[in-house]
Amino acid sequence: MTFQFMKNRYTFFGLSITLIVISILLLAVKGLNYGIDFKGGSILHVRFVDESNETKIRDTFKQIEKDRKLYFTSDQIVVQSVAGGQNREFIIQYPSAPLDTAQNAEVHDHILSDLKRMTPFSDEALEVSNVGPTIGDELKKQGLQAAVLSVIGILLYLAYRFEFQSAIGAIIALVHDLIIVLGAVSLIGLEFDVTVLAAVLTLLGYSVNDSIVILDRIRENRKITKDNSFAAVIDSSINQTLGRTLNTSITTLLALFALLILGGISIKGFATTLTIGCIIGTYSSIFIASPVLFEMTGDKLGRNK
């Protein structure tokens, strides 16, 4: 069966525009739920006497939260096991207190004393540090710069490797994916930390990958096809690569679902963001990048290109 993608392109354009508008409204009104890395917080590097794990540490903080009525919940902490720590050494992060310096220090002392009482740790290995909002703002700036530079680099490469119209189609699909994924992250209230930022930057590369495969097939087919319609060439090219595109996406999603189910809370944001991005990226490579190329080129084969 051959699907006529170009015939229904305006339907998909309408769907994408709707999703983009909703995403922009969500980002403007609700915004992103920035994590400790971006809005500041406290970091504890502890080595417990006995073996522990993320679940036990969160349960301990749930009890501290119940006893002390903390300003944050146990769901807001980030727990990372230190490599080589033999399940005893962990890095624990939690948000900054909305208090003055003296009160903030008192809260931290209470947390440390309660944590040591419930799950004893070594004082010699204890490290306490704070991430201020200034560092968080710098991370936001660097993350935005990384995204912009990635888009510019991809645009320049595609313009050199293919043609400018193809590059624009791939970049529009890329920006489309980025906005919708960030809108979805805002909608579900996912904590935006460095792992989610890493997933977003990974998405930039993944999203353009499928688009390149389809655009390359279009370039090949437009030179050798006997058909005089560019729309027919695009439809044929998408259909020829459709199996490869879907197989790649499905196998990637299976790995991401495994991370979601078995990866634990610390990797949940990364896996969730990439799962959404994989679905949206597959959609845009089929229904956005190539139709944009058609709109910019018109129904002309341009066999000399």
N, C-alpha and C positions, 0 to 999 in steps of 0.2 A: 504494500500500500504506500502510495506517495502522498504526503501531506503538502497542502498548498499554504505555506507560511506567509508568503507575501500578500496573498489575497485577504488574509485576516489580520494584517499587521496593525491596522488602526485600532482594532479591539484590544490588542496587547499594549499598544501605546497608551490607550485610555486607562487600562488597568494599572500600568506602571506609574503614570502621572498621578493617579489617585493614591497609590501607595506612597509615592514621594511626598505629596502634599500632607498626608496624614503623618508621615514620619517627621517632616519639618515642624509641623504643629506640636507634635509630642516633644521634640527636642527644645522647642521654644517655650512651651508651657511647663512641661514636667521636668525636662532636662535629663542629664545622666546622673546616676547614683554613684558618684565618685568614691573610690575606696581610699584606704589609708595612704596609698602611694601618692595620691593627688591632693587630698585635703588635710594630710598630716595625721600623726598618731604616735603611739608608743610601741617600741619593739623590745621584746624580752628574748634574750638568748640564754636558755637554761639547760642544765644537764641534770636529769632526774636520777635519783638513787636507784629506782627500779625501772624496768622496761615500761614503756607507755606507748600510746598511739593517739591519733587525732581524736577519736571518739571519746577516750578517757579524759583528755584535756578539755574538750568541749563540755563534757558532763561536769567537770570540776568548776568551770566558769559558770555553768548554769546554777550550780549551788551557791557560788560567790554572788552571782547576780541576785539570787533569791534572798540571801542573807543581808547583802549590802545595799540592794536596790540601786545597782549601777546605772550609769547614764547610757550604757550600750548593752546590747543583748549578746548572748553567746554565738548567735548566727553571724554577728559582725566581725568576729575575730578571724584571723588568718593563721593557720597552723602549718608549719613546714618542717618536715623531718630533715635533719642535717645528715648529709652523706657520711658514712663512717661513724656515726654516733651510736650505733648498736641499739637503736630504738630507745635511746635515753636522752639524746640531745635534740632539742627543738628550738625553732624560732617562732615566737608568738607575737602577733601584731593586733592591736586594738585601737579604736579611734581616740583622738585627742578629747580631753574633757573640756566642756564649755565653761571653764572656771578660771579664776586667776591663778598665778603661779603657785602660791602657797597651798591653796586648796587642791590644785592638780597634783602636787607632790604628796599630799596627804592621801589622796585616792590611790595613787600608785603604791604607797607604802602598805595600805590595807590590802590591795590586790596581791602584792608579793607575800605578805604575811599569811594570808588565807591560802594562797597557792602552795606555799611551803608546808603549811600545816596539813593540807589534804593530800598533797603529792610532794614529799620532800625532795629538795634538789640541793646541789652543791653550791655554796656561796662563792667558792673560788672561781667557778666557771660562769657565774652570773654576769651578764652584760645587759645594761639598760640604756636605751637611746631613744631620742624623740625625733620625729620627722616634722619639721615646721611647715606651715602653709606656703612659705616662699619656695621651698624645694618642690612642693606639689605643683605650684604654678609653673615652675621651670620644666617639670616633667610634661605638663600639658602642652607647653610651647614646643618642646622637643618632639613630642608625639605628632603634633600637627605638622611640624616641619618635615618629619620623616614621611608622612603620608603625601604631602605636596611634592616632595622631591621624588618619591616613588612614581607618582602619576606623571610628572614631567619626564622622568627617565623612560617610562614605558611608552609615552607618546613619541619621544624622539626615536626610540628604537623601531617602533612600528612604522613610523613615517619613512624611515630609511629602508626597512625590510620589505614593506608592502607599498602602500601609497597613502597619501595624506587622508583621503576619505575613509579608508579602512582603519587608520589609526584613530580618527575621530569617533568612528562607530564603536571601537573597542573601549576608548576612554569614557564615552558617554555611558556605556554599559557598566564600566567600572565604578563611576561616580554614582550611578543608579544603585548598584549593589551596596556601596558604602553608606549612602543615606538611609536606605531601607533597613539595613542591618543595625545601624545605630538607633533608628526609630524603634526597632523590635527590642533592642537592649533596654531602651528607655521604657517601653511599654511594660515589659515583664519585671522591671525594677532590678535587673541584674547589676551587681556591683561592678563598676568600671575600674579595674585595677590594671597593673602592668601585664597580667596574663591575658586579659581581654584586649588590651592594646596590642599585644603580640599577635593575638588571633586576628584582629582587624588588619594588621600589616601583612600577615600571612594570606589573608583573604585577597589582598590586592594582587598578589602573584597568582593565586589559584583562579581567581575570577577571569583574568585575562587569558589564562591558558587555553580554556575551551574555545574562547573567541578566536584565538590565533589559529587553532586547528581548522575551524570552519572557514575563516577568511583565507587561509592558505589553499583549501580545496576550491573555494570560489575562484581564486586567482588562476589555478591550474585549469579548471573547467571552462572558464571564459575564453581561454586560448584555443581549446581543442573541440569544444562543442559545436555541433551543426545547428543548434537552435539559435534563433535570432533574438530571443527575448532574454534580457538580463534577469528578469524576475524568475523565469523558468530555470536559469542556471543556478540562481541562489537557492531555489527550492530543491533542486536536484542535489546540490552540494550539502545542504543541511541534512537531507534524507540519507545521503551516503555516510555522513559522519555521526548520525543520530545514535546508532548502536554503540559506537565508541564513547560518545559523550555520556550516555545514560549508564553504561557499564562502569565508567570511571567514577561517576558521581555515586552510584549505588555502593561500590566497594569502599569509597571514602566514607560514606555515611555509616556503613556497617562498623568501621573502625571507630568513628566518632560516637556511635551509640554504645559501643563497648566502654569507651572512656566515660561517658555519661553515667553508665550503670555501675561500673567497677572502679572508676578513677578517684572517687572521693570528692569531698567538698572543695578542696584546694584547687582542683583542676576543672571544676564544674563550669566556671565562667568561660574558660578557654574552649572547652568542648561544646558548650551551648552556642557560643558566638560562631564558631566554625561550622556547626551543624546548620544554623540559619543561613550563614553565608554560602555554604555549599549548595543549598536548595535554590537560593536567590541567584547565585552565580550561574548555575546550570540553566535556569530560566532565561536570564539576560543574554547569555551567549547564543541561545537559539532564537529568541523572540525580540531582542533589542539590537544587538550589534549589527547583524546582517541587514535587517530592515532599515536601520539608520544609514548604512552604506548605500542601499538602494535609493533612499530619499535624496541623498546628496549627489548621487551619480545619475539618477534617472534610468530609464529602461534602455541603456546603451551598454553594449558589451565591452567596448574599448579594448579590442584584442591586441593592440600594440603595447599594452601595459603588462 
